[in-house]
């Protein structure tokens, strides 16, 4: 009887360890995909500029176009990336340019005077860890992009 | 003797866990490396406006040599030279369904490693023990018209 109990205890321990290890792997991968998506949203959205302002010599990011672009990217990622299936993605963004100003840009390591964007993407989905004593349903990654001089 | 027999019976089962752990680590490292390769190719494609033949060939060769996969099993579906994308300078005149006009699409899929250790012990066929890893996304083209 004793070996059986020992066997069951070890089996339980090993299964738990394996489940935790593979969940942790998935978590790290998900972070990498989320980071890549945040970077893509930040640099893609910064490319939309307002032509009238540009004619005046200012580089101003077209916020509504940038917002639509980010929304498109998030919906595409939810649809096509298996890693995001069943989850919902949302984004918060701040743009820095000659009209909106550069308050807070330094916090993200961005230089003042050059237009840029900071995008934070939040992933909300089912619990990433199968073990009952670990719960993680949301992830967040932030990316910053800035125009070169 | 009885305990020795029990040990002989459960040892292979217990060892599977250790092999599985290292297999997971290996697969994870491979996926990380693949992501880096795709990321570098995508950054280059953004400058060119598409996945040129040269970028595709280099990516295929890199993946093939790094993972020991036959190049014919690496599938790259991406915006090509016949459909070069240019940077959208302004959103004026574009509806929300038009976003793909300035975006480079890419989808890279390839078969990756064994998933479960102790395949023979559990009676799993080799071809059933692999999986297709897919990376699919869009990138905004930075190529100027």
Interface residues (C-beta under 8 A of the other chain):
Chain A: X3 X7 X10 X11 X14 X15 X17 X18 X21 X22 X25 X28 X29 X32 X33 X36 X37 X40 X43 X44 X47 X48 X49 X50 X51 X62 X64 X65 X68 X69 X71 X72 X73 X76 X77 X80 X81 X82
Chain B: X3 X6 X10 X13 X14 X17 X20 X21 X24 X25 X27 X28 X31 X32 X35 X39 X87 X88 X89 X90 X91 X92 X94 X96 X99 X103 X107 X134 X136 X137 X138 X139 X140 X142
